[in-house]
């Protein structure tokens, strides 16, 4: 319930003594605690006046809001309960401690413990979510408590997107990609996995490593923390490839300048404390790189959002033409192709996968006017009377 203030509440207290009190009659123009909406367990601040004696503190309402116990803060009896005569006046009114201990504890005094802040927030009637936001260690923890996305700078952090169709255990040359955004380290990479529709954990092979480079435009600068699940060890490079020692989760990196790339690398379990690639395997999942010094819970993004982000770096587009005219053999064909997702930069064309072809000069396939938005696809016929050409074009703008 917590401490609460109620407007225009006054009772006559006929209970004598220094103990619990019965909430008596209500003077004209005033209202009772019950009429003001109070319930059992509420702890309103009060003032009791009995002749020249008075006290301030908090009540705890009981028995259907008909009685109350007294917790005295200040009184004319040495801050102990005054001895009531049987004709005291009880008024619900703010006291200094209500403001100092409740409001200021969460709005001014950042040196208070989390417990003290939570008590102040409870006294103010703040919800559990509000408490998590208000007592967060930093902005990123507040975003986490509120469920706000965008904290994690790692793309495909839980290995759900595999557009290239990487096969479990296959060897990757240095810099070659497996799951989207994850590439082999300088000594090559390989890992095993059982693909799940939700978060997938991989096992990095012995003597191998995998990396991901964070786009510099997403680095705002300051302190960052890298965390993950599993037995793998990791390291972070600032402005270039990682070169330091591998350690266990988490890793804190300070003094990062805005606009520099951040490069994370993972290898097996026994590399901790050294810069050499591990000689054994290590499991890895739910990788998170975020601003701040303390890891927050893993940010799980929707599959649509994750795929959309991956397609900024790597995607497939379909192109093609068909002509049934008599003079097909003398013609060339071009087609404007708009990318379904704008890419990071004008992409590199990696491959043409032929879906259907008839009377096509394969060597004539080419692209022009390539930008981050789209391209123009060109092909020439090699005969007639019908030309059919349908291809999938593989594009990469990866880092």
Secondary structure, 3 states (H helix, E strand, C coil): CCCCCCCCEEEEECCCECCCEECCCCCCCCECCCCCCCCCCCCCEEEEEECCEEEEEEEEEECCCCEEEEEEEEECCCCCCCCECCCEEEEECCCHHHHHHHHHHHHCCCCCCHHHHHHHHHHCCCCHHHHHHHCCCCHHHHHHHCCCCCCCCCCCCCCCCCCCCCCCCCCECCCCECCCCCEECCCCECEEECCCCCCCCEEECCCCCEEEEECHHHCCCEEEEEEEECCCEEEEEECCCCCCCEECCCEEEEEECCCCCEEEEEECHHHECCCCCCCCCEEEEEEEEEECCCCCCCCCCCHHHHHHHHHCCEEEEEEEEEECCCCHHHCEEEEEEECCCCCCCCCEEEEEEEEEEECEEEEEEEEECCCCCEEEEEEEECCCCCEEEEEEEEEECCC
